[in-house]
Amino acid sequence: MSVTVRVPAKVNVQLAVGAARPDGFHDLANVFLAVGLYDEVTATPAEELRITCAGPDAGQVPLDRTNLAARAALALAERYGREPAVHLHIAKDIPVAGGMAGGSADGAAALVACDALWGTHASRAELLDICAELGSDVPFSLVGGAALGTGRGERLTPLEVGGTFHWVFAMAERGLSTPAVFREFDRLAEGRDIPEPVASEDVLDALAKGDADALAAAVTNDLQPAALSLYPELADTLAAGRSAGALTALVSGSGPTTAFLVRDSASADAVAEALRASGTCRTVRVAAGAVAGATVV
């Protein structure tokens, strides 16, 4: 017997970042939207915990117990007093180290897969509690759709989405470390008063109405200046997408993936083709959202 769970990537349509807290984290107002790029995690009984991975950039994925999928299996096994005897195979399609929560998605998928495989019947609240222990983006990977994440992003409030939003994503030539981007944010913010992060009513209203033009006018990412400071070439990718007709362009989360909101699927294809021809990125993907979170398939 095996269980396979499909889990989506995310884009942040708002990422408001507060000042560094004493524990080193930052309070966030993080508006997540799940989009149709997916990883699949398959859980199969085994003699001991084992991780394998295949797909684009699979060589960059750790196969030890630092992998969030492994940590999810260990956390669930510990909570229910059982051995984490499972083989987790990750079929990778979400960009690695791309600011689209690929690792977090794998953690959420592994948690759901192991819960089904082992018959632990954990409640939704228990699963979300474990997700929050694993990382700030993991709870959203479980629930999908659209949500506002507060605290360090793990406290979720579901949001209404009134239509489909079409996106193009450009993957950069190299990765960016999320901790490094936050450190650069802190460096750039030194000496300035950082306001408390709050959700933008314009962003929430645009999502609820399914209005791509209004959302394009409202999206923000407080980490974008830090990502551009560490990876200046991303500015060329953003400019190429805007020139090709994207409604807006932004760095996705902590980067280095760049995200382009477009009006419809035909526009997505046109912007994607222009980005491929621009020579400013490694690969380009098209996806739409909102989509469901981690789901047994």
PyMOL commands that set and color helices and strands:
alter all, ss='L'
color gray80, all
select helices_A, chain A and resi 58-60+68-79+102-118+124-134+138-143+178-189+201-209+212-218+224-230+234-243+265-278
alter helices_A, ss='H'
color red, helices_A
select strands_A, chain A and resi 3-20+26-45+50-54+86-91+146-150+155-158+165-171+220-221+248-251+258-262+283-289+295-296
alter strands_A, ss='S'
color yellow, strands_A
deselect
rebuild
show_as cartoon
